[in-house]
Amino acid sequence: MLTAPVRQLGESERRAVERLLDLDPYASAQVAERITARGLAWWRAEGRVLGYGSRRHLESVCWLGGNLTPVLAGPQAVAAFADLLAGEERLCSSIVGRADAVLELWDRLDGAWGPARDVRPNQPLLVADELPEVPADPQVRQVHGNEIDRLFPAAVAMYTEEVGVSPLAEDGGRGYRRRVTDMIRSGRAYARIVDGRVVFKAELAVVTRRTAQVQGVWVAPEWRGRGIATAAMAAVVRDALTRVAPTVSLYVNDFNRPARRVYERCGFRPVGTLATVLF
């Protein structure tokens, strides 16, 4: 299979990269947000953007930072990215993106970067662009700046349950606490708080001009089965569509059927499938 050389992209190719990301605005949202905020200069972006294709016709990009994310990567682009990456030490904590590209990339990198801690091959990517028909929970609101100590334990519980490791393990949770604090300060953290405890939470973890991507959705274990999630998510979607972006997106594990039912009731529709490889 003939492949074009992979090269590291710089600020001079920013417009070409942004045009490419606009072709897949939901799967590439995390990359788009980083580039909008930091550009393509690696010392500012906290990651590298690799490009596949000629300078006149950029076909695919691959973000390499805390995560590895291929965007619009067909078989030849995947092969080219893998050839380069296999010779480098793995520094990312996950590979995430469109399922076909991620799984093919992992097939090629497994020998050099493996083993993975977990592979999630089927994560429906969902989008909502209309206000939910179901009533919104009026008790779900943005978290206030002085409520980090209330939200943080719930955020740790969500992360540990979802990812399988505690965010406190690496540095005592300092980095993760900074991230949660940033979510609160930027008006992206939502919660329902009862008697001083968070019983529901969610964040707009990624915001671009095309979409607000919800992550970190969590219901306290003792509140599960009471039917609070649908109205709570409806409140998040309603606020995000009204205040933040023209669409709301998220991705969910295919086996999480209760969550998928909640999202369907809130007006989400499938627009593709992602996959995640966790290290």
N, C-alpha and C positions, 0 to 999 in steps of 0.2 A: 504494500500500500504506500503510495507516494504522499508525503506530507510536506506542507510548507513550513519554513522555520518559525519557531515560536520566539517572540522577542518581548522584552519588558517595555511597556508603553509609558510615555511621559506626557507632560502637560500639553505639548503641541498636538497630541491626538485626542484631546479631551472631547471635542465635538463629535468625532467619529465614534468614540466609546459611548457617549450619551445617546446618540442616535440608535446604536445597537441595543442598549439597555431598554430603550423605549419600545422595542419590538417584543419584549417579554417583561412587562412592567411589574408583574406580581412575583414571579420566580426570582427576578433579579433585584427586588426591592432593597435588600440589605446592602448590596454592592452599590446601587444607585445612591442611597443615602450617604454612604461613606465618601463617594466621589464628589457629591454635591458639597459636602462639608469640608473635605480636605484636599480635593483635587487628585492628581495622579502622581505627584512627586512622592516617592516612597518615604522620605524622611518626615513628611507631614501626614501621610495617609495611614501610617501604621500597618502597611501591607504593600504588596506589589500587585500590579495588574499586568497579566501576561496576555499577549494578543496573538491570534492565529489568523493568517491571511496576509495579503499584500498591503502595502501602505495605501494603495488606492481603493482596496476592497477588504476592509476588516470583516472577518467572518464570525469570529468568536472571541470572547475574553474569558479569563479565569482569574478570580480574586484569590490571592494567597496571603492570608494574615492569620488571625486567630482561628478562622474557618477557611476551608478551601471551597470555592464556589465556581463551578463552570457555568457559563451563560451561553446559550445557543450553540452548544458544542456538539457537532455531528461526529460520526465515527473517526474521520480523519483528524479533526481537531482534538478529540479525546486521545488518540494515539500520539499525537505530537506533544500535548501537555504531559502525558504519562512518561514519554521518553525523557523529557527534561526533569520532571519531578522525581523520577525513580533514582536519579543520581544525587538527590539532596536529602539531608536529614529532615525527617518529619517534625515540624514545629506546630502545626495546626492541631486543634483539639477535635475537629470534626470535618467531614466532607458533606456538603448539603447543596441541593439543587434539583433540577429536573431529574426524575428517576433514571431515565435511560442513560444520560450522561454520567451521573454519579456511579451507578452500578457498573458500567463499562470501565470507568476510570478506576474504580476500586479493584476490578478484576485484574487490571494491569499493574496496580501498585501494591497489591496484597503481599507479594513476595518481598518487596523492599520495605514496606511500612507496617506490615501486619505484626501480630494479629489485631483485629478490631475488638473493642469491648462489646459492641453491639452494632448490628446492621438493621435498619428499619427501611425496608424496600418499598413500602406502599403507604405514602402519606398524602391523602387527598388535599389538593390546594383549592381553597374556597374563596369566593368573592361575593360581597354584597354591595349593591349600589343604590338601594332604595331603603327608606326608613322601615323598620320592622313593623309588621302588622300586629304583633303581640304587644301587650302593655309592657312598659318599662318600669323597673323597680325604682321608685322615687328615693329609696335609701342608698342607692349606689351613686357615688359621687367621686370627684377628684380628691386624692389624698392631700391633706394639708402639709405644709413644710415642716411642722413640728410633730408629725406623726410617724417619722421613720422608725421609731422603736416599736410601734404597733405593727407596721407593715413588714418589717424585716423578718421576724420569725415566720410569718406566713410565706414570704418569698423563699426563704431557705427550705421550708417544708415542700413547697411546690417544686423547686429545682431538684431536690433530692429524690422526690417521688418520680419526676419526669425523666431525669437524666440518669439516675441510678448511683450517683455519687454526691457527696455534700459539697456545696460551694465554700464551706468553711475549711476544707481539708488543705488547700494549697497555701494560703497565706493568712489563715485564721478568719477569712471572710472579708478582709479589708477591701479588696478589689470589688467583690460582689456588693458590699454595702455601698461603695461609691456609686456603682451602677444604679442601684435601687434609689439612692438619694437623687441622682441625676434625673431619673424618671419622674420623681415627685416634683422636683424643681421646674421641670419643663412642662408640667401639666399633663403628663402621659400616664400617670398611675391612677387606677380606680379601685375603690373598695366599698364593701358594705361592712360597717363596723357595728357590732352589737355588744353592749356592756364592756366596751373597751377592747374587744377582740375582733380581728378580721375574720369574717365568715365567707367572704367572696373577694377575689382580687383578679385583676387583669391589667395589662399594660399595652400601650401602643409602642412596642419595642422599636419599630421602624416607621418613619414617616418620610414620604416623598411627595412630589407634586401630583403623583398618580394614585397613591394609595397610602392608607395607614394600616400597618400590619400588627395584628393583635398576637401577643404571646403571653405566657405566664398565667393562663386562666386556671383558677383553682378555687375549689369549695372546701371548706373545713370538713374533715371526715364526719364529725357529729352532725353536720347539716346536710349531708348527702342524702338523697332520697326524699327530700321535702319539696322538691320542685322549684327551688329558688334560682337555678342557673339560667333558665330561659329568660326570665324577666331581667335578671342582672346583666346578661349579655346584651339584651335588647337596649338597656340603658347605655352601655358602652358604645354599641353600634350607632345609636341615635346621636350621641354627643359627637362621636368621631366624624360622622357624615355631615353634621351641622356645622362643626367648628374647625375640622382639621383637614379633611381630604375628600375627594369625590367618590372614593370607594374605600371599603374596609376589606382586608384580606387576612387569611390565616391558613396554617396547615395543621393537620391533625393525624394521629396514628389511625390507620384503618381499623384496628381492633377496638378502638375506643368508641363503641357504639352509642353509649349515653351522650358523650360530647357531640358526636355527629348529629344526633337527633336534635339537640339543643341548637346547633348552628343552622340546621335546616329550618327549624321553626322561626329563626331570626332572619331568614331570607337569604342565607348563603347558598351559592350554587357552585358546582365543581368546574374548574377551569384547567385541570391538569393533575399530575401526580409528582410529588417530590420524593426523594429518598435521603436518608441521613446515615452516615457511618460515624460512629462515636469511638474515640480512643481513650 
